Structures are given as structure tokens and as C-alpha cells.
Amino acid sequence: MTISLQSSADVYDLETEFTAHLDLSQDAQDLLFRQARTANAFTDAPVTDEQVKAIYDLAKWAPTSMNNQPLRIVLVRSASARARLVQTLGDGNKAKTAAAPLVAILAADHAFHENFPKTFPHFPGARDMFAADDALRTQTADLNGTLQVAYFILAVRAAGLAAGPMTGYDADALNSEFFADGTRKVLAVVNIGKPGLNAWQDRLPRLDFDEVVSTV
């Protein structure tokens, strides 16, 4: 079945049979997935520290391998930091990031293993295992950090805000500006706030179930 995602009404009409099999309410499904969009413009309404704390306190419960939790978040609030960030972005991302109420830089901490005595205490050898293998540590940090980026975006939506995640930046320049110690590496930049006028581009098609899922 081909599902058009151009309007919410179409989604409701065509996906009723699927939503009946989900425990999450349809309103919550819409908030997190169907009606949620990548925002390109925002109102001037501020995003408070309390909102960000609530967002993180929800996202932190989602799984990572060996509970490694490599995501690190830098909230860009000062004008000087915003200017430093904007200069590292692609041209199409500069203006909307300069105007967003809040911008978060999401990074993977490649020294995540140092927290294993707290986060994975039942395996005393976990820290040393990753300390001895740079390739494994890098791969693990990037994979699980990227998972946590997705969790963070959903948590932003759960807070009733819109997220504008971007990967259009000069990673070397951004890392040099904000992560000069070399242990953290940027994964995404996310604009956050209430959506403003003309916030959305047209919804693009999604692949259907039969195009993605196979059974063996």
C-alpha cells in the first residue's frame, strides 16, 4: 500500500489499521513521528534550561551498548559562541541557526569508557578493554552517540518543541572551535524552539513496509 504523507488526514485514514496495534496513543504518535517535522524557522519564544533538563532526563533512558552513553551536549547560548558556530556551518544553515532560540551541538565522547565504573560497574574490566582498542572505542562512541542524537530529537518533540537537526558543517573547524581537547567529536547540530512561519518544507515520501522489511 502506498501512503501519501502530504496531509495529516491522509495519514490518519490510511494508517488506522496500523495504529491499532500500537500501545502509544495516536496523539503521542503524531507528536513524535507523523506530525513532527524538521523545523527551518522558529518563533522568538525562549527555550529554558528547565526544558532542556527535562529533554535530557527523558532521552537518557534509551539504550546504548554496555550503557556507555557517549553523547555530550553543548548548549550555544552566548552571542560570541553562536557566531563561532555559525562560521563553521554550510551557507544554507547559517541564517536559521543564527536566529534559532537555542542551538545544541551534539558530540560523541571518545573517552566514554572512563565513566564505566559508574555506568557499567558489574564489569570491572570494561574500561581497560576499550582503553586498549582505539578503533573499537571510536566506532562504539560514534554509533551509540548517533543513536542518542535520535533519542534527543524525539525527546525535543516530546517537550512540545521542534528540532532542526543538521550535519551541514565543517566538522574539523567545529571540533577545533568547541572540542579542542580532541576527545569529543561533533555528530550533529540541532536548532531547537517553537516552529515559526514557513517552518516546514514539503514532506518527502517514505519507503513502504515491503520496501524495507524482509523475513528470513
N, C-alpha and C positions, 0 to 999 in steps of 0.2 A: 504494500500500500504506500503510495506517495503522499506525504503530508506537507502541505504548504505552510510555511511559518510566517506568512506576511501579516496575519492578524491573529489576535488572541482568540477571536471567535472560532476561526478555523481550527486552532489547536484544541479548543475545548470540544468541538463537535467530533473531531476525528480521533482524539486520544482518550475519550471517555472509557473505552474498554480497557485501556492500559492503566489509567489512574485508579481504577477499581481494585487493582492488585497491589497498590502501594499503601502502607500504613500512614504515611505523611499526608496531612490534609492538602486539598488542592490549592488552597491559598498559600500554604507554605511551599508547595512545589513551584507555584508560579513565582513567588518571591525569590526563590533560589535559582530557578532554571528558566521557565518558559517566558516570563515577562522581564527577567533580568537581562540587561544589555551592557555592552561596553560603552561607557559614557565618554563623550568627547567635549562636553561643556557642562559647567556646574553653576549653581547659584552662589551667592556670597555667604550663605549660611556656614558658620564655622563648624569644624569637626573637633570635638573636645578630647582632652586626654582621657576622660572617663569613657567616652565612646570607644576609643582605641583600646583601652584596657579591656573593655567588655568583648571587643572583637578578638583580641588575642586570647583571652581566657576561654573563649569558645573554640577557636582554631587549635589550641594546644593539645586538645584531647584526641585529635585524629592521629592515626597510626603512622609511625616511622619504624624502619627496621632497627631492631635492638634498641628501640626507644631513643634513637640518637639525637633527634631534634636539632638539626643543624641550622635551621632558619634564624637569621638575625635581621632585625628591622631598625632602620634609621628613619626617624620622622624629620622631615625637612620643614622647619617652621620659620627660621630666620630668613630675612631678605638676602643676606650675603650667601648663605648656604643654597638658597633657591637659585641665585644667579650662577653659582658654581656648578650646580646640577644642570641647569638649562643649557649651558655652553657645551655639555657633553652629549646632548640629545640630537637626534636627527631633526632636520628642519621641520618636518611635519608634526613633531611632538613638542616643539619649543613653546609655542604660544599657549596651548592648552595647559601645559604643565606650569607655566609662569602664572596662570590665572586660577589654577585649582585651589580650593580651600586648604587642602592638605596633600602632601606628596610623601609616599613611603618608598624608601629604597629597600628592597628585599634581597638578602645576600645569603650565601651558604658559608658557614664557618667550617673551614677545613681543619680546625683544631677541636672539632666537636667531641673527640674522644677524651679530651681532658675532663669532661663532665660525667664520664661513665661511672665513677664512684658514687655519684648521686643518682643518675638516671638508669643505671643497669647494675645495681650493687650485687646481685646474686651471681655475677660472673666476674670475679676479680681480675681475670686476665684480659678483659675486653680492651682496656686502654692500651696495653702493651701490644696487643695484636694489631691494632690499627696504627699505632705509632711506628711499627716496624715495616709498614707497607704503604708507601706514598700513593701508589696507583689505586689501591683499594680504598684508601681514605678519601682521595679526590672523587672517585666515582660514587662512593657512598654519600658523600656530602652533597654532590650536585643532584643526584637522583632524589634523595629524600628532601633536600631543600626545595626542589621543584614541586614535589608533592605538597609541601607545606605552603608554597605560594598559592596553589589551587585551593587549599583549605582556607587560607587567609581571604581570598577573593570571595568565597562562599560566605565566610563569616561577616565580611563587609556588607554583603547583600542581606544577611540575616539581621543586621543592625538597621535596616531600612535605608542604607546609603547605596550609592553607585560606585563602582570601581572602574577605573580606566587603566588596565594593565598594559605595559609597553615593554618591548625589547629592542626598540629602535634607538640605540645609543652606541657611543664609542666605549666599549667595555674597559679597555685599557685606561682611557682618560678618566672614566668614572671611578674605577678602582683606585687610581692614583690620587684622586681628589678626596675620596671618602674612606678608603681602606688601605692606607699606605703601609700598614703593618704586614700586608701580604697574606694574612690567614683567612680573610673573608673575600669572597668574590661575588659580584653582583649577579643576580638571576633575573630580576625584573624591577621596573619602576612602576608604581601604581598611584595614579591620581585618585583621590577619594573625596566624596562630597554628595550633596543633593544634586540630582541632574537638573540642568538649566534648559534654556531654549535651544532647540535644534541639537539636543544631546546625542541623538541616535542616528547612525547610518542605517540604510535598509538592511533588514535581516537577511543573511545569506543562507542558502539551503544547507541542511544537514543530511548526512548519509542515513539511509534507511537501515532497519534492523538486518535485513537479509544481505546487505552490502558489507556488513561489519562482523556479524556473528556467524560462526560455524560450529558444528558439533562433531566430535570425533568419538 
